[in-house]
């Protein structure tokens, strides 16, 4: 599984917008339940093996 890095650019209630740090145009809209509890706007995340972790 490939490791990807994201930055949380916006939080909308139970969802968050993530921006892929290596691809200018790639953004994800994802449920906050899938993210670590300490995730907030501006948080950097690492995604690997179907899991997000704060870096």
C-alpha positions as protocol buffer text, in pm:
chain_id: "A"
residue {
  index: 1
  type: UNK
  ca { x: 0 y: 0 z: 0 }
}
residue {
  index: 2
  type: UNK
  ca { x: 132 y: 340 z: -96 }
}
residue {
  index: 3
  type: UNK
  ca { x: 179 y: 606 z: 173 }
}
residue {
  index: 4
  type: UNK
  ca { x: 11 y: 941 z: 105 }
}
residue {
  index: 5
  type: UNK
  ca { x: 32 y: 1271 z: 291 }
}
residue {
  index: 6
  type: UNK
  ca { x: -254 y: 1516 z: 339 }
}
residue {
  index: 7
  type: UNK
  ca { x: -328 y: 1847 z: 509 }
}
residue {
  index: 8
  type: UNK
  ca { x: -672 y: 1920 z: 654 }
}
residue {
  index: 9
  type: UNK
  ca { x: -786 y: 2236 z: 478 }
}
residue {
  index: 10
  type: UNK
  ca { x: -1142 y: 2263 z: 613 }
}
residue {
  index: 11
  type: UNK
  ca { x: -1375 y: 2094 z: 858 }
}
residue {
  index: 12
  type: UNK
  ca { x: -1750 y: 2096 z: 790 }
}
residue {
  index: 13
  type: UNK
  ca { x: -1927 y: 1939 z: 1086 }
}
residue {
  index: 14
  type: UNK
  ca { x: -1875 y: 1563 z: 1065 }
}
residue {
  index: 15
  type: UNK
  ca { x: -1666 y: 1586 z: 747 }
}
residue {
  index: 16
  type: UNK
  ca { x: -1323 y: 1718 z: 653 }
}
residue {
  index: 17
  type: UNK
  ca { x: -1161 y: 1835 z: 331 }
}
residue {
  index: 18
  type: UNK
  ca { x: -810 y: 1696 z: 283 }
}
residue {
  index: 19
  type: UNK
  ca { x: -554 y: 1826 z: 33 }
}
residue {
  index: 20
  type: UNK
  ca { x: -299 y: 1580 z: -103 }
}
residue {
  index: 21
  type: UNK
  ca { x: 41 y: 1740 z: -41 }
}
residue {
  index: 22
  type: UNK
  ca { x: 199 y: 1593 z: -356 }
}
residue {
  index: 23
  type: UNK
  ca { x: -82 y: 1671 z: -601 }
}
residue {
  index: 24
  type: UNK
  ca { x: -205 y: 2030 z: -642 }
}
residue {
  index: 25
  type: UNK
  ca { x: -557 y: 1945 z: -759 }
}
residue {
  index: 26
  type: UNK
  ca { x: -636 y: 1640 z: -548 }
}
residue {
  index: 27
  type: UNK
  ca { x: -872 y: 1693 z: -253 }
}
residue {
  index: 28
  type: UNK
  ca { x: -1080 y: 1444 z: -53 }
}
residue {
  index: 29
  type: UNK
  ca { x: -1407 y: 1488 z: 133 }
}
residue {
  index: 30
  type: UNK
  ca { x: -1396 y: 1236 z: 418 }
}
residue {
  index: 31
  type: UNK
  ca { x: -1590 y: 1154 z: 736 }
}
residue {
  index: 32
  type: UNK
  ca { x: -1414 y: 1280 z: 1051 }
}
residue {
  index: 33
  type: UNK
  ca { x: -1488 y: 945 z: 1218 }
}
residue {
  index: 34
  type: UNK
  ca { x: -1211 y: 799 z: 1000 }
}
residue {
  index: 35
  type: UNK
  ca { x: -956 y: 1055 z: 1124 }
}
residue {
  index: 36
  type: UNK
  ca { x: -770 y: 1070 z: 1457 }
}
residue {
  index: 37
  type: UNK
  ca { x: -956 y: 1255 z: 1735 }
}
residue {
  index: 38
  type: UNK
  ca { x: -697 y: 1535 z: 1753 }
}
residue {
  index: 39
  type: UNK
  ca { x: -745 y: 1628 z: 1385 }
}
residue {
  index: 40
  type: UNK
  ca { x: -816 y: 1997 z: 1324 }
}
residue {
  index: 41
  type: UNK
  ca { x: -776 y: 2243 z: 1035 }
}
residue {
  index: 42
  type: UNK
  ca { x: -411 y: 2262 z: 934 }
}
residue {
  index: 43
  type: UNK
  ca { x: -328 y: 1915 z: 1071 }
}
residue {
  index: 44
  type: UNK
  ca { x: -87 y: 1708 z: 860 }
}
residue {
  index: 45
  type: UNK
  ca { x: -185 y: 1344 z: 815 }
}
residue {
  index: 46
  type: UNK
  ca { x: -17 y: 1031 z: 685 }
}
residue {
  index: 47
  type: UNK
  ca { x: -238 y: 768 z: 519 }
}
residue {
  index: 48
  type: UNK
  ca { x: -111 y: 412 z: 496 }
}
residue {
  index: 49
  type: UNK
  ca { x: -269 y: 69 z: 530 }
}
residue {
  index: 50
  type: UNK
  ca { x: -622 y: 220 z: 534 }
}
residue {
  index: 51
  type: UNK
  ca { x: -538 y: 433 z: 840 }
}
residue {
  index: 52
  type: UNK
  ca { x: -475 y: 804 z: 899 }
}
residue {
  index: 53
  type: UNK
  ca { x: -229 y: 926 z: 1160 }
}
residue {
  index: 54
  type: UNK
  ca { x: -121 y: 1274 z: 1268 }
}
residue {
  index: 55
  type: UNK
  ca { x: 237 y: 1365 z: 1183 }
}
